[in-house]
Amino acid sequence: MPPESGSVRLRPMTRDDIAQSVPLLAQLGYELSADELARRFAAVTANPDHSLVIAELAGRVVGLLHVFVRPAIESPREAVVQAIVVDLAHRRSGIGMALMAEAERWGREHECRMVMLSSNVARAPAHAFYAGLGYHIAATSYVLRKELSRR
């Protein structure tokens, strides 16, 4: 990970960050309990092709990044930004740029040819942010899901 940028420090997420990460994820509409986040954290961190990064400012979690490698048959190996969030009170301060730079650095380190992410169509300010970093709309699609019954 690159050195500190100003007073914001990027570092790997730890179990100790879970409680502060729950309200941060809720800002994007991802409501989950600390217990559920702990289960997901354990599953993600068990896989070396995934990275969870925290942006910390004055000892507080103000940003979070989840990036992973996706090998595919139909496209080159890419780093997928699964989640990125910066606390509302700290947006437009360079933290998002630092997290995206980390995603790109991590992707290069893991021999990915590109970084991709999806963003809700309603998040126009986020789209402008990504465009400013050189990202472009490569496709539009629906996300289709089906709940699996537990047996």
URPE-V437908 format. One record per helix or strand of 3 or more residues. SS is the DSSP state (@ for helix, = for strand). FROM is the first residue (numbers start at 0). LEN is the number of residues. If there is no record, write none. Layout:
BEGIN
ss:SS from:FROM len:LEN
ss:SS from:FROM len:LEN
END
This chain:
BEGIN
ss:= from:7 len:5
ss:@ from:14 len:12
ss:@ from:33 len:12
ss:= from:49 len:8
ss:= from:59 len:11
ss:= from:77 len:9
ss:@ from:87 len:3
ss:@ from:94 len:15
ss:= from:113 len:4
ss:@ from:123 len:9
END
